[in-house]
């Protein structure tokens, strides 16, 4: 029987089960539980908004969205979001999910730290961001009921989560500080990595190779 949390059924296909085990093996318990909450909160926000979405695609997007923070899957030459997006697409393609459906997952993961834009895209994209925003930033906290929040957190606890997720962000991106240019993760390095200097968009324009 499929597991249900806060009235949301966890996808129990072979693909979803394999995605669960891949993330459980690669990620810390903090990131694993966070990823499950992102799915649950995203699904609850989708239900609250009356959206029609593919639960399996949302599940893979949510579960893989922070895979780029893990030691196994993180690179140093691109944004961590793209690490997870690339792996999500490869995973789906290996299970015969290609084309537009795989690209929905790639885009949902790649844009999950980009404010506002993904919320105007397909539900499978928007709801990854909705789930992340609720769990990390508290955005939409009151859009779901107290009982729903409590059921999700009972299934996937968040002990000292605020400090834990900031530490996970720092560890996952500190070796590629240039990839935080223009995105919210620059704030993390500014707080936690001594000597970090933000890239400056105005300086980039003024020092470009154009003579005029």
Secondary structure, 3 states (H helix, E strand, C coil): CCCEECCEECCCCHHHHHHHHHHHHHCCHHHHHHHHHHHHHHHHHHHHHCCCCCHHHHHHHHHHCCHHHCCCCCCCCCCHHHHHHHHHHHHHHHCCCCHHHHHHHHHHHHCCCCCCHHHHCCHHHHHHHHHHHHHHHCCCHHHCCHHHHHHHHHHCCCCCHHHHHHHHHHHHHHHHHHHHCCCCHHHHHHHHCCCCCCCCHHHHHHCCCCCC
